[in-house]
Amino acid sequence: MSSALPDAGSRLGRREENVFLAACVEALNRGLPLQLTIKVTQTLVDRPQPLTIMADTFSTVDMEDHECAAWLLLKRSRSGDRTARLQAVQAMSEAHHWNDYQYRTIAQACDLRTRIGLARSQESDLRFFLPPPPLPALNEDSSIEEELRRLLASLPQTELDECIQYFTSLALSESSQSLAAQKGGLWCFGGNGLPYAESFGEVPSVTVEMFCLEALVKHSEIPTHCDKIEASGGLQLLQKMYQLHKDCPKVQRNIIRIIGNMALNEHLHSTIVQSGWVSLLAEALKSHHIVEASHAARTLANLDRETVQEKYQDGVYVLHPQCRTSQPIKADVLFIHGLMGAAFKTWRQQDQALTEKVSGDETRYTTCWPKTWLARDCPALRIISVEYDTSLSDWRARCPTERKSIAFRSNELLQKLRAAGVGDRPMVWVSHSMGDSPALKALQDDFLEFAKDRNFQVLSFVETLPTSIGSMIKLHVVPVDSADLGIGDLIPVDVNHLNICKPKRKDAFLYQRTLQFIREALAKDLEN
C-alpha cells in the first residue's frame, strides 16, 4: 500500500495533518511499516509549531513502525477541537499492533480526559493503563480494619438521616469490639452485636469491614463527606482493600460504589485518576461478570465529562451502552425491581443447572437478560436498571427509628433518575411486582388515571403457578384479579411469581413478547 503523504519540507496544516494521520492509522491497522523520517523539534505533546517533514537526512530521526501515528494521536487527543479529541481516542482504542513501549508512552503522556476515554472504549488495550502507584504502608500496629474504622470515625455525623447515624455508630462500636477481641485472641459477640453477621457467611473481620463499607457508601452520597474521605487518604485505603479482597465480590462492589459516588464531584476527578483507580476500573469494565462491569461502568461514566452529560447516582446502573459508542441513543428502557429484589438478580435468566450458571458463559446462562439479550436486539436503547431501598431487602429494615415513607423514597428515586437524564427521551418502564399495601394501591390508582389520560400502552404478565414459600407453603403471590389493571393487555403465563420476570431462554414467550412490546411502543422513535 502506498499513501499520499505531504511533500518533504512542507508544513502540515489541519487538513494535511488529518490526511497524514489517516495514512499513519491505516498503516498501523494493517501492520505495515511507515518508513518515514521526521524532525522532532520538541515533544509533540506540547509543541506549538506544526509538524515539519524534512529532506535533510542529517537532521532526521528514524521512527519505529507506527510511532508517528502514536505521537500524532497523542497530540490530537489534546486538541482544542472536541471532535478531533474524540477521533484520536477512538483511533488509539482501535490500535492493536503497537509495541509495548508505545502503549506505555501513551499511558505516561496522556491527559486525564484521554485516559478516561480509553478506559470507556470497548476495544482499548489494557497496556494503555499504568499500574496504580505504590500504596502507603500501614503502621506496624495498625490493620485495614482499624484504618477503615478510623476513616469512618473521622467523617461528620451531620447531614445524615437517623438510620445512617445509627448504623455508623453501630459499625464503629462493633469494629472496636472486633479489634479488641483480635488483640485479645478471641472474637466477642457481646455488646449490640451485628444484627445480621451470619448473613455474610464470612469471618468476623470481613463482616465488620462490610458493615463499615455500607456506612461509607451512605456517607459518600454527601459531597462534603467525599472531600473528607479524599483528604483522609480514603482513595488509597479503599484501593488497598479492593486489591486484598479480589475473592470477595461484595467487598469490591461496595468499594466501587463509594468511588462512583465520589466521581459525582468533578473537583475530585484528578485525584481519583492520579490515585490509579482508572486502571482498575478499565479492567473491571471488561469483566465477564455483568454486576462487576456495571459498577465500573457507572463510575467511569461519572468521570467522563467529555461525552457524558448525565450523572449516575448510587443505585442507577446503565446496562447499555456501558462504553463510548457512535450509536445514537433514541429511547430509554428502565427496569425497576420489586420488594426483596435488586437491580441485577431480579432480571436474571430463569435458574438453570448449576454447571451452566457457573460456566461464566453469558450465551448459555445470563445473569441479566436486559444487558445480554435486549442490548443486542435494540442497540439504539439506553437500558437502565435501578436499585432502591425496600423495607424487606435493605439494612434500613433493622433500623429502630421510623422508616421513610413511600412518597419520600419515590421522590428520592425521581431525583436520581432526573440526574441521569431520564425524561429527555421517550421511555418504557419494565417493573416486577411492587407488593400489596394501601399505599401501593393508592399509587396504582394514581398511575391508572395518569396512564389513561395520556393513552399509555400497557402490557401486564401474571403468573398462573403458585410460589413455594419455604418447604410447606405454596401460594399465588399476585392473583389474576389483582394483576388486572383494567388497561392494556393482561397475559397469563405458566410460571410462578419469582419467574414471571425471568425468561427461561431468549426464544421464550416472556422475553419475545416483552421485546415486541418495546419495539412497538418505540417504533417511531427507533425508526428516526
CORBELJO-V85005 format. One record per residue. N is the residue number from 1. SS is DSSP state (@ for helix, = for strand, . for the rest). PSI is psi in degrees with one decimal (999 if undefined). Layout:
n=N ss=SS psi=PSI
n=N ss=SS psi=PSI
This chain:
n=1 ss=. psi=136.1
n=2 ss=. psi=140.6
n=3 ss=. psi=139.5
n=4 ss=. psi=100.5
n=5 ss=. psi=162.1
n=6 ss=. psi=150.3
n=7 ss=. psi=152.3
n=8 ss=. psi=139.4
n=9 ss=. psi=-9.2
n=10 ss=. psi=148.4
n=11 ss== psi=138.5
n=12 ss=. psi=118.6
n=13 ss=. psi=-174.5
n=14 ss=@ psi=-43.9
n=15 ss=@ psi=-46.6
n=16 ss=@ psi=-36.6
n=17 ss=@ psi=-38.2
n=18 ss=@ psi=-43.2
n=19 ss=@ psi=-45.0
n=20 ss=@ psi=-44.9
n=21 ss=@ psi=-42.9
n=22 ss=@ psi=-40.6
n=23 ss=@ psi=-40.3
n=24 ss=@ psi=-44.7
n=25 ss=@ psi=-39.2
n=26 ss=@ psi=-44.1
n=27 ss=@ psi=-39.9
n=28 ss=@ psi=-47.8
n=29 ss=@ psi=-25.7
n=30 ss=@ psi=-1.8
n=31 ss=. psi=27.7
n=32 ss=. psi=144.1
n=33 ss=. psi=144.6
n=34 ss=. psi=-31.0
n=35 ss=. psi=47.6
n=36 ss=. psi=150.1
n=37 ss== psi=129.9
n=38 ss== psi=153.5
n=39 ss== psi=124.7
n=40 ss=. psi=100.3
n=41 ss=. psi=-32.1
n=42 ss=. psi=172.9
n=43 ss=. psi=132.3
n=44 ss=. psi=-18.8
n=45 ss=. psi=-44.5
n=46 ss=. psi=16.6
n=47 ss=. psi=125.1
n=48 ss=. psi=-23.4
n=49 ss=. psi=154.0
n=50 ss=. psi=154.2
n=51 ss=. psi=138.4
n=52 ss== psi=128.8
n=53 ss=. psi=124.9
n=54 ss=. psi=146.3
n=55 ss=. psi=-19.8
n=56 ss=. psi=106.6
n=57 ss=@ psi=-21.8
n=58 ss=@ psi=-30.6
n=59 ss=@ psi=27.6
n=60 ss=. psi=160.0
n=61 ss== psi=123.4
n=62 ss== psi=120.4
n=63 ss=. psi=149.2
n=64 ss=. psi=167.3
n=65 ss=. psi=132.6
n=66 ss=. psi=1.3
n=67 ss=@ psi=-33.2
n=68 ss=@ psi=-44.3
n=69 ss=@ psi=-41.5
n=70 ss=@ psi=-46.5
n=71 ss=@ psi=-38.3
n=72 ss=@ psi=-39.8
n=73 ss=@ psi=-39.4
n=74 ss=@ psi=-42.3
n=75 ss=@ psi=-45.2
n=76 ss=@ psi=-29.1
n=77 ss=. psi=-14.7
n=78 ss=. psi=10.7
n=79 ss=. psi=155.0
n=80 ss=. psi=-9.3
n=81 ss=. psi=115.4
n=82 ss=@ psi=-42.3
n=83 ss=@ psi=-42.1
n=84 ss=@ psi=-39.7
n=85 ss=@ psi=-45.2
n=86 ss=@ psi=-40.2
n=87 ss=@ psi=-39.4
n=88 ss=@ psi=-44.1
n=89 ss=@ psi=-40.3
n=90 ss=@ psi=-42.8
n=91 ss=@ psi=-40.1
n=92 ss=@ psi=-45.8
n=93 ss=@ psi=-22.9
n=94 ss=. psi=2.7
n=95 ss=. psi=117.3
n=96 ss=. psi=10.7
n=97 ss=. psi=14.7
n=98 ss=. psi=162.7
n=99 ss=. psi=158.7
n=100 ss=@ psi=-42.4
n=101 ss=@ psi=-25.5
n=102 ss=@ psi=-39.9
n=103 ss=@ psi=-41.4
n=104 ss=@ psi=-34.7
n=105 ss=@ psi=-46.7
n=106 ss=@ psi=-43.9
n=107 ss=@ psi=-38.2
n=108 ss=@ psi=-30.7
n=109 ss=@ psi=-17.2
n=110 ss=. psi=156.0
n=111 ss=. psi=179.7
n=112 ss=@ psi=-45.7
n=113 ss=@ psi=-43.1
n=114 ss=@ psi=-41.8
n=115 ss=@ psi=-44.2
n=116 ss=@ psi=-40.4
n=117 ss=@ psi=-40.9
n=118 ss=@ psi=-37.9
n=119 ss=@ psi=-31.0
n=120 ss=. psi=6.8
n=121 ss=. psi=127.7
n=122 ss=. psi=-36.9
n=123 ss=. psi=4.5
n=124 ss=. psi=138.3
n=125 ss=. psi=134.5
n=126 ss=@ psi=-10.9
n=127 ss=@ psi=-10.6
n=128 ss=@ psi=-12.1
n=129 ss=. psi=121.0
n=130 ss=. psi=150.5
n=131 ss=. psi=150.7
n=132 ss=. psi=148.4
n=133 ss=. psi=156.8
n=134 ss=. psi=138.4
n=135 ss=. psi=145.4
n=136 ss=. psi=141.6
n=137 ss=. psi=149.2
n=138 ss=. psi=154.0
n=139 ss=. psi=150.3
n=140 ss=. psi=-36.3
n=141 ss=. psi=17.4
n=142 ss=. psi=172.4
n=143 ss=. psi=168.1
n=144 ss=@ psi=-44.6
n=145 ss=@ psi=-40.5
n=146 ss=@ psi=-40.3
n=147 ss=@ psi=-37.8
n=148 ss=@ psi=-42.1
n=149 ss=@ psi=-40.8
n=150 ss=@ psi=-39.8
n=151 ss=@ psi=-46.0
n=152 ss=@ psi=-39.3
n=153 ss=@ psi=-24.5
n=154 ss=@ psi=-12.8
n=155 ss=. psi=145.9
n=156 ss=. psi=150.3
n=157 ss=. psi=11.1
n=158 ss=. psi=164.4
n=159 ss=. psi=16.4
n=160 ss=. psi=145.4
n=161 ss=. psi=172.2
n=162 ss=@ psi=-35.2
n=163 ss=@ psi=-42.9
n=164 ss=@ psi=-38.6
n=165 ss=@ psi=-41.8
n=166 ss=@ psi=-47.7
n=167 ss=@ psi=-28.8
n=168 ss=@ psi=-45.1
n=169 ss=@ psi=-42.0
n=170 ss=@ psi=-40.8
n=171 ss=@ psi=-42.4
n=172 ss=@ psi=-39.7
n=173 ss=@ psi=-47.2
n=174 ss=@ psi=-35.8
n=175 ss=@ psi=-33.3
n=176 ss=@ psi=-44.7
n=177 ss=@ psi=-38.3
n=178 ss=@ psi=-45.2
n=179 ss=@ psi=-40.7
n=180 ss=@ psi=-40.1
n=181 ss=@ psi=-40.3
n=182 ss=@ psi=-41.9
n=183 ss=@ psi=-24.6
n=184 ss=@ psi=-3.8
n=185 ss=. psi=12.6
n=186 ss=. psi=164.0
n=187 ss=. psi=126.4
n=188 ss=. psi=128.5
n=189 ss=. psi=23.8
n=190 ss=. psi=-169.7
n=191 ss=. psi=-147.1
n=192 ss=. psi=-35.4
n=193 ss=. psi=143.1
n=194 ss=. psi=117.6
n=195 ss=. psi=-13.0
n=196 ss=. psi=35.3
n=197 ss=@ psi=-38.8
n=198 ss=@ psi=-20.5
n=199 ss=@ psi=-23.4
n=200 ss=. psi=-26.7
n=201 ss=. psi=26.5
n=202 ss=. psi=171.3
n=203 ss=. psi=156.9
n=204 ss=@ psi=-40.0
n=205 ss=@ psi=-41.6
n=206 ss=@ psi=-35.6
n=207 ss=@ psi=-44.9
n=208 ss=@ psi=-40.1
n=209 ss=@ psi=-42.7
n=210 ss=@ psi=-40.9
n=211 ss=@ psi=-44.0
n=212 ss=@ psi=-40.1
n=213 ss=@ psi=-39.8
n=214 ss=@ psi=-40.7
n=215 ss=@ psi=-39.9
n=216 ss=@ psi=-34.3
n=217 ss=@ psi=-45.5
n=218 ss=@ psi=-37.7
n=219 ss=@ psi=-36.9
n=220 ss=. psi=-5.4
n=221 ss=. psi=-8.5
n=222 ss=. psi=118.9
n=223 ss=@ psi=-43.2
n=224 ss=@ psi=-29.5
n=225 ss=@ psi=-32.1
n=226 ss=@ psi=-41.3
n=227 ss=@ psi=-40.9
n=228 ss=@ psi=-40.2
n=229 ss=@ psi=-44.8
n=230 ss=@ psi=-45.3
n=231 ss=@ psi=-25.3
n=232 ss=. psi=10.0
n=233 ss=. psi=20.4
n=234 ss=@ psi=-34.0
n=235 ss=@ psi=-41.0
n=236 ss=@ psi=-41.8
n=237 ss=@ psi=-44.5
n=238 ss=@ psi=-35.0
n=239 ss=@ psi=-38.8
n=240 ss=@ psi=-42.9
n=241 ss=@ psi=-42.0
n=242 ss=@ psi=-43.1
n=243 ss=@ psi=-30.4
n=244 ss=@ psi=-22.8
n=245 ss=. psi=45.0
n=246 ss=. psi=-22.0
n=247 ss=. psi=12.0
n=248 ss=. psi=87.4
n=249 ss=@ psi=-34.6
n=250 ss=@ psi=-42.4
n=251 ss=@ psi=-47.0
n=252 ss=@ psi=-38.4
n=253 ss=@ psi=-42.7
n=254 ss=@ psi=-34.5
n=255 ss=@ psi=-45.1
n=256 ss=@ psi=-30.9
n=257 ss=@ psi=-42.3
n=258 ss=@ psi=-45.6
n=259 ss=@ psi=-38.8
n=260 ss=@ psi=-37.3
n=261 ss=@ psi=-40.9
n=262 ss=@ psi=-32.4
n=263 ss=. psi=-11.4
n=264 ss=. psi=-16.8
n=265 ss=. psi=105.8
n=266 ss=@ psi=-28.6
n=267 ss=@ psi=-11.0
n=268 ss=@ psi=-3.1
n=269 ss=@ psi=-44.3
n=270 ss=@ psi=-39.8
n=271 ss=@ psi=-33.8
n=272 ss=@ psi=-44.2
n=273 ss=@ psi=-46.9
n=274 ss=@ psi=-27.1
n=275 ss=. psi=-4.6
n=276 ss=. psi=8.7
n=277 ss=@ psi=-27.4
n=278 ss=@ psi=-39.2
n=279 ss=@ psi=-38.3
n=280 ss=@ psi=-39.2
n=281 ss=@ psi=-37.8
n=282 ss=@ psi=-39.9
n=283 ss=@ psi=-42.3
n=284 ss=@ psi=-34.5
n=285 ss=@ psi=-27.4
n=286 ss=. psi=2.8
n=287 ss=. psi=146.9
n=288 ss=. psi=-9.4
n=289 ss=. psi=115.3
n=290 ss=@ psi=-40.1
n=291 ss=@ psi=-46.6
n=292 ss=@ psi=-47.0
n=293 ss=@ psi=-37.0
n=294 ss=@ psi=-36.6
n=295 ss=@ psi=-42.6
n=296 ss=@ psi=-38.9
n=297 ss=@ psi=-40.9
n=298 ss=@ psi=-45.6
n=299 ss=@ psi=-44.6
n=300 ss=@ psi=-35.7
n=301 ss=@ psi=-38.2
n=302 ss=@ psi=-26.7
n=303 ss=@ psi=-26.4
n=304 ss=. psi=85.7
n=305 ss=. psi=-2.2
n=306 ss=. psi=-37.7
n=307 ss=. psi=-5.9
n=308 ss=. psi=120.9
n=309 ss=. psi=-28.5
n=310 ss=. psi=160.7
n=311 ss=. psi=132.4
n=312 ss=. psi=104.7
n=313 ss=. psi=171.6
n=314 ss=. psi=129.4
n=315 ss=. psi=-3.6
n=316 ss== psi=111.5
n=317 ss== psi=127.6
n=318 ss== psi=115.3
n=319 ss== psi=-27.1
n=320 ss== psi=135.7
n=321 ss=. psi=140.3
n=322 ss=. psi=-9.7
n=323 ss=. psi=167.4
n=324 ss=. psi=141.7
n=325 ss=. psi=151.1
n=326 ss=. psi=-4.0
n=327 ss=. psi=119.5
n=328 ss=. psi=134.2
n=329 ss=. psi=121.7
n=330 ss=. psi=-16.2
n=331 ss== psi=165.2
n=332 ss== psi=145.1
n=333 ss== psi=123.4
n=334 ss== psi=133.3
n=335 ss== psi=122.5
n=336 ss== psi=118.7
n=337 ss=. psi=171.4
n=338 ss=. psi=-164.1
n=339 ss=. psi=139.3
n=340 ss=. psi=14.8
n=341 ss=. psi=-174.5
n=342 ss=. psi=167.0
n=343 ss=. psi=-24.7
n=344 ss=. psi=-49.8
n=345 ss=@ psi=-29.6
n=346 ss=@ psi=-33.2
n=347 ss=@ psi=27.2
n=348 ss=. psi=163.6
n=349 ss=. psi=151.9
n=350 ss=. psi=135.5
n=351 ss=. psi=132.8
n=352 ss=. psi=-170.0
n=353 ss=. psi=147.4
n=354 ss=@ psi=-37.3
n=355 ss=@ psi=-34.3
n=356 ss=@ psi=-36.2
n=357 ss=@ psi=-36.1
n=358 ss=. psi=-2.4
n=359 ss=. psi=-23.9
n=360 ss=. psi=4.1
n=361 ss=. psi=104.9
n=362 ss=. psi=-12.4
n=363 ss=. psi=-23.1
n=364 ss=. psi=-41.1
n=365 ss=. psi=123.5
n=366 ss=. psi=135.7
n=367 ss=. psi=-1.1
n=368 ss=. psi=94.4
n=369 ss=@ psi=-27.6
n=370 ss=@ psi=-34.8
n=371 ss=@ psi=-43.2
n=372 ss=@ psi=-42.3
n=373 ss=@ psi=-54.7
n=374 ss=@ psi=-37.6
n=375 ss=@ psi=-34.9
n=376 ss=@ psi=-36.2
n=377 ss=@ psi=-27.8
n=378 ss=. psi=73.5
n=379 ss=. psi=-15.8
n=380 ss=. psi=6.0
n=381 ss== psi=145.1
n=382 ss== psi=124.1
n=383 ss== psi=121.1
n=384 ss== psi=136.2
n=385 ss== psi=136.7
n=386 ss== psi=138.9
n=387 ss=. psi=134.3
n=388 ss=. psi=165.9
n=389 ss=. psi=130.2
n=390 ss=. psi=151.4
n=391 ss=. psi=-18.4
n=392 ss=. psi=-26.6
n=393 ss=. psi=-11.6
n=394 ss=. psi=154.4
n=395 ss=@ psi=-17.2
n=396 ss=@ psi=-22.7
n=397 ss=@ psi=-24.1
n=398 ss=@ psi=4.8
n=399 ss=. psi=129.4
n=400 ss=. psi=-12.7
n=401 ss=. psi=171.3
n=402 ss=. psi=133.4
n=403 ss=. psi=158.3
n=404 ss=. psi=152.9
n=405 ss=. psi=164.9
n=406 ss=@ psi=-38.8
n=407 ss=@ psi=-40.9
n=408 ss=@ psi=-46.4
n=409 ss=@ psi=-39.3
n=410 ss=@ psi=-43.5
n=411 ss=@ psi=-37.9
n=412 ss=@ psi=-45.0
n=413 ss=@ psi=-38.6
n=414 ss=@ psi=-42.6
n=415 ss=@ psi=-38.5
n=416 ss=@ psi=-41.5
n=417 ss=@ psi=-36.4
n=418 ss=@ psi=-41.4
n=419 ss=@ psi=-29.8
n=420 ss=. psi=2.7
n=421 ss=. psi=12.3
n=422 ss=. psi=128.8
n=423 ss=. psi=-14.6
n=424 ss=. psi=-18.7
n=425 ss=. psi=164.9
n=426 ss== psi=151.8
n=427 ss== psi=157.4
n=428 ss== psi=134.1
n=429 ss== psi=133.2
n=430 ss== psi=120.5
n=431 ss== psi=149.9
n=432 ss=. psi=171.2
n=433 ss=. psi=129.6
n=434 ss=. psi=11.5
n=435 ss=. psi=-176.1
n=436 ss=. psi=115.6
n=437 ss=. psi=162.5
n=438 ss=@ psi=-38.7
n=439 ss=@ psi=-41.4
n=440 ss=@ psi=-34.5
n=441 ss=@ psi=-39.1
n=442 ss=@ psi=-39.6
n=443 ss=@ psi=-41.0
n=444 ss=@ psi=-42.2
n=445 ss=@ psi=-40.3
n=446 ss=@ psi=-40.8
n=447 ss=@ psi=-45.6
n=448 ss=@ psi=-41.4
n=449 ss=@ psi=-42.7
n=450 ss=@ psi=-44.6
n=451 ss=@ psi=-39.8
n=452 ss=@ psi=-38.8
n=453 ss=@ psi=-33.4
n=454 ss=. psi=8.0
n=455 ss=. psi=47.1
n=456 ss=. psi=147.5
n=457 ss=. psi=131.5
n=458 ss=. psi=136.0
n=459 ss== psi=128.7
n=460 ss== psi=136.6
n=461 ss== psi=144.7
n=462 ss== psi=140.1
n=463 ss== psi=149.6
n=464 ss=. psi=-7.9
n=465 ss=. psi=146.0
n=466 ss=. psi=156.6
n=467 ss== psi=134.1
n=468 ss== psi=126.1
n=469 ss== psi=98.1
n=470 ss=. psi=-156.7
n=471 ss=. psi=-8.4
n=472 ss=. psi=-24.5
n=473 ss== psi=136.1
n=474 ss== psi=133.9
n=475 ss== psi=158.7
n=476 ss=. psi=109.1
n=477 ss=. psi=-45.3
n=478 ss=. psi=99.3
n=479 ss=. psi=163.3
n=480 ss=@ psi=-42.3
n=481 ss=@ psi=-30.4
n=482 ss=@ psi=-29.7
n=483 ss=@ psi=-15.3
n=484 ss=. psi=107.3
n=485 ss=. psi=-14.2
n=486 ss=. psi=15.7
n=487 ss=. psi=140.0
n=488 ss=. psi=-166.4
n=489 ss== psi=140.7
n=490 ss== psi=120.3
n=491 ss== psi=114.5
n=492 ss== psi=139.8
n=493 ss== psi=138.0
n=494 ss=. psi=67.8
n=495 ss=. psi=169.9
n=496 ss=. psi=-177.1
n=497 ss=. psi=-38.8
n=498 ss=. psi=-32.6
n=499 ss=. psi=3.2
n=500 ss=. psi=-20.1
n=501 ss=. psi=12.8
n=502 ss=. psi=88.6
n=503 ss=. psi=146.0
n=504 ss=. psi=-36.9
n=505 ss=. psi=169.7
n=506 ss=. psi=-30.3
n=507 ss=. psi=7.5
n=508 ss=. psi=153.5
n=509 ss=@ psi=-43.0
n=510 ss=@ psi=-48.5
n=511 ss=@ psi=-45.3
n=512 ss=@ psi=-36.6
n=513 ss=@ psi=-35.7
n=514 ss=@ psi=-44.7
n=515 ss=@ psi=-42.3
n=516 ss=@ psi=-43.9
n=517 ss=@ psi=-45.2
n=518 ss=@ psi=-44.5
n=519 ss=@ psi=-40.2
n=520 ss=@ psi=-41.8
n=521 ss=@ psi=-31.5
n=522 ss=. psi=18.0
n=523 ss=@ psi=-48.5
n=524 ss=@ psi=-37.6
n=525 ss=@ psi=-38.6
n=526 ss=@ psi=-25.0
n=527 ss=@ psi=-31.0
n=528 ss=. psi=999
